């Protein structure tokens, strides 16, 4: 029988958070992530995982309190739904997602929403998988999709700041990140080191509160990258992927 655990302020220190379970280079990020979750629990943030050593979890927040540039009310926003490795194809994604949808209905929410993309991208759920659960595309910008399963006519949308497609008069990299993802700290360190060695201009902007997150200039789940002033991706960057990205631009 599958046993799922929801993190609380009381159990979070003894539980892993699925990502970077034993990878030492990400442990600072894990500490930051746990501290962030503790702060957000009082606003309805939920992190539910399989009671096992692996990446099997769903993480969501009431949309009004979600650190993403998406506006709407009375929705749950899914930050991440991840099932990996030997845990795939065992019904965990279905269990986690349907339980979240049922909770939304029982609490008289207007629906559940999530970011996806037209083409498969790392760290984003496949939109074709979501369509099977009656999610519909309610907004889109470039390759990114906002999907929602809505129980009435109220629909979320990307913030006006995203739709402006803001660009900056600058060269190099501009990265926005939040402490929500445990990988972000090490990724920032790798990017900083690479940019210093290769004389690349770099601006790092830490998203530290809800208000700033809602007004971000691009699609953002916990990370966003601009290259030479233009939005490029929400893909986390390590040195290897950064080189690939720069070579393709």
N, C-alpha and C positions, 0 to 999 in steps of 0.2 A: 504493500500500500504506500502511495506517495505521501510524504509528510512535508508540508510547506511551512515555512517560518516567516512571520512578518517582523521586521526589526522594530524594536522599541528603544527608548532611552535606557531601559533596564538591561536589555540583552545585547545591545549592539557591540559592546567591547569584547564579548566572548564569541561573537559570530563573525565569520568572514563575509565580505561583500562581493563574492564571486570573482570579480576581476582582480588580477594580480595577486592571487592567493599566496603564492610562494616566491614571487619574483622580487628580489630585494631592491632592485632599482626603482620600484614603484611604491615602496612602503611609505614614503613621505606623502605621496598622493593618497594612499589608503587612509592615513591618519587625518588628512584634510577632508577627505570625503566623509568619513564617519562624523567628524565635527560638524560638517555642513548638514548631514542628515539629522543629527540631533537638533540643530536649530530649526530645521524645516518641519519636523514631525508635528509640532504644535499648529502648523498651518495646513495639516492634512496630507503631508508627503508620506507616501507608502512605498516600502521596499519589501517585496515578498519573494522568497527564494526557496528552492528545494533544499531539504536538510541533507546535503551531500557535498562532497568536495568537487565542485565544478561550477561552470557558468550556466546556471539555470535560474532566471529571475525576471521579474517585471518591476518597473519603477514608474510611479505616476504621482501626479499632484493635481489638486483643483486648479483649473486653468488660470483663474484669477491670481494665483500665487506661484505659478510656474515661471521659472527664470528663462523665458523664451519670448521672442518678439511676435507673439500671437495673441490676438485679442478675442474676447468672447466671455460668456458668463455661464455658470452652472454646468460646466463640462469637466471631465477628467482629462488631463493631458498625459499621454504615455511618453516618458522620456526614453525608455529603453525596454525592449523585450528581447531577451537573448537566451538561446539554448544552443549549446555547442558540444562538439566531440561525441562521445559515446551516448550522451543523453538525448541526441536528436532522434526523431521519429518514434518517440515513446509517449507522445501525447502531452508533453509538458507545456509547449507553447499554447496548445488548445486549452488546457486546464487554466493556465495563468490568465490568458486573454478573456476567456468566457467568464471566469470568476470576476474579473474587473468589470466587464459589461453588466453582469448581474448585479454587482454592487451599485453601479451607477443607476440602474433601473430602480433598485430598492430604495435608494436615497433620493428618488425623484430628480435625478440629474437630467439635463437635456441631451446628454450624450457623452461620447468618448472620442478624443481626437489624437492624431499622431502624425509626425512628419515621415514622409517616404520620398521616393524618387522614381523617375521614369525608367531609369536603368539601375540595376542593382549596384548599391554602394555599401562599403563597409560601415558598420555601426548603425545602419538603418534597416528597418524591417522591409521585406519585399512587399510592394504594394499589391501584387497579385495574390499573395497570401491573405492580405487584409481584406481584399474584395470578397473572399469566401465567407467573411463574417459580416457582410453587408455594409462594410465601410464604403463611403463614396468620396470622390474627389470634390472638395468644397472650395479649394483655392489652390493656386499654383503660381510659381515664379521660376522662370528658366527650367531647369531639370527637377526642381524640388516640388513636391506635392504635399498639400495638407489634406489628410483624409479624416473623415468623421463618420461615426455611426450616430445618427441623431434621431431622437425620439419625438421631435416636433420640428417646427420650421426654423428655430434658432440655430444659426450656424457660426462657427468661429472663422477667423480669417487672419492672414498675415498682417502685422501692424503696418500702418501707413509709412513708417520709417523704412521698412523693407521694400515696399512697393516703389519708393522714390528711386531705388537703384543708385544710391549715393556712391560717388567716386571721389577719390582724394588726389590732389595734385602732388604726387610724391612717387618716388621710385623705391623698390625693395619690397619688404614684407610688412604687413600689418596683421597682427593676430589678436583676436578677442578670445578669452577663455574664462571659464568659471571653475571653482573647486569641485564641482559636482562629479567630474570624471577623474578617477584615480590615476589615469595615464597622463593627464595634462601636465603635471609638474615635470616629469622626466622628459616629456616631449618638448616643453619650453626650454629645458636645459640643453637638449640636443640641438634645437634650432638656434639658440643663442651662440653656442660654441661654433656651429657651422658658419653662421653669419659673421662672426668675428674673424674667423680664419679666412673667409672669402670676401671680406670687405663689402658685405651686403647691408644696406640700411634696414633696420628692424625696429618696429614699434610693437610693444607688448601692452595690451590693455586688459587688466583683470576686471571681470564683471563681478561686482561685490554686493549688488543689491537688486531687488525686484524691479524698481523703477528704471534703472539703467538697462536692465535686460529687455524690458518691454519696448525700449526705444532704440535698440541696436539697428545699425544700418544694413543688415543682411540677415539671411536665414541663419539660424543659430540653434543648436541643441545643447551644446556646452563648449563649442569651439567654432571659430570662423576665420578664414584666411583671405586676405586681400593681397594681390600681387600688382605692383606698380599702380596702386590706387584703385584697382577694380576687384570686386568680389570674385573669388575663385572656387572655394570649396569649404565644406564643414568637416572634411576628412582630417583626422589627427595626423600630425607630422612628426615622424622621427627623421633622422638624418637621411636614411635611404630613400624614403618617400619624398622628402624635400628635394633631393637631387633630381629625382625623376620629374617632379612637378616643375621645377625651374627649367629643366631641359626641354620640357614640352611647351614652354611659354616664350 
